[in-house]
Amino acid sequence: MGQSIGIPGLILIVLVALILFGPKKLPELGRAFGRTLKAFKEGTRELIEDETKDSEKAPPAASQRQAADADNAPAKPKPDDKRLPD
C-alpha cells in the first residue's frame, strides 16, 4: 500500500490510455478529469467552511453552563463591604 506508481508505471498508464481512447479523445478526458477534481475540491472546501461556521456560532456546552451558573450565583460581597450576605 505504501508504494507509489513511479515513472515507469505512469508511462504505462498513459500508453494504455492512448491505445484505448486515441489521441483525439485524451485531451477531452483530461479536461473532464480536471473539472471533476475542481468541483470535488470546491465541495469539500464548502463543507469545511460550513462546519467552521457552525462551530463558531454555537458555544461549547461547558461555556453555556458556566454562563448560566454565573447568572444564578449569589452576588459575593466585596472585602470592604460590612453588610451580611443575603
C-alpha atoms as one frame of an Amber mdcrd trajectory, in Angstrom:
protein
   0.000   0.000   0.000   2.850   2.393   0.718   4.405   2.096  -2.752   3.986
   4.825  -5.326   3.376   4.276  -9.032   6.667   5.743 -10.218   7.709   6.928
 -13.671   7.573   3.546 -15.482   4.070   2.845 -14.148   2.891   6.313 -15.147
   4.251   5.869 -18.684   2.497   2.508 -18.933  -0.818   4.026 -17.839  -0.503
   6.841 -20.393   0.294   4.358 -23.186  -2.683   2.154 -22.308  -4.967   5.212
 -22.203  -3.623   6.350 -25.584  -4.325   2.939 -27.099  -7.814   2.680 -25.585
  -9.087   6.199 -26.230  -6.917   7.532 -29.053  -5.016  10.824 -29.295  -8.123
  12.921 -30.055 -10.092  11.780 -27.013  -7.302  12.141 -24.396  -7.419  15.975
 -24.099 -11.184  15.832 -23.590 -10.782  13.186 -20.898  -8.067  15.261 -19.219
 -10.306  18.344 -19.159 -13.214  16.347 -17.757 -10.973  14.872 -15.082  -9.676
  18.359 -14.187 -13.215  19.745 -13.904 -14.203  16.837 -11.701 -11.254  17.428
  -9.370 -12.022  21.153  -9.220 -15.669  20.512  -8.333 -14.633  17.999  -5.681
 -12.194  20.460  -4.103 -14.824  23.225  -4.069 -17.370  20.902  -2.485 -15.020
  19.797   0.269 -13.951  23.409   0.873 -17.612  24.421   1.279 -18.217  21.582
   3.730 -15.219  22.598   5.818 -16.311  26.257   5.825 -19.846  25.264   6.864
 -18.507  23.191   9.762 -16.267  26.018  10.990 -19.158  28.494  10.789 -21.398
  26.123  12.758 -18.768  25.601  15.430 -18.250  29.375  15.748 -21.985  30.030
  16.122 -22.651  27.509  18.886 -20.505  27.992  22.004 -19.326  24.818  23.706
 -21.650  23.296  26.291 -19.191  23.963  29.130 -19.218  27.698  28.368 -23.013
  27.714  28.401 -23.077  26.002  31.806 -20.544  28.446  33.246 -22.548  31.415
  31.975 -25.773  30.007  33.465 -24.054  29.300  36.797 -22.667  32.840  36.894
 -26.132  34.292  36.292 -27.729  32.184  39.046 -24.932  32.512  41.614 -25.496
  34.872  44.548 -23.502  38.072  44.482 -20.349  37.868  46.595 -19.784  40.746
  48.977 -16.729  42.891  48.390 -14.000  42.637  51.052 -14.653  46.173  52.338
 -18.448  45.633  52.449 -19.617  45.364  56.100 -23.118  44.085  55.266 -24.099
  40.500  55.789 -24.595  38.336  52.688 -28.173  37.599  51.607
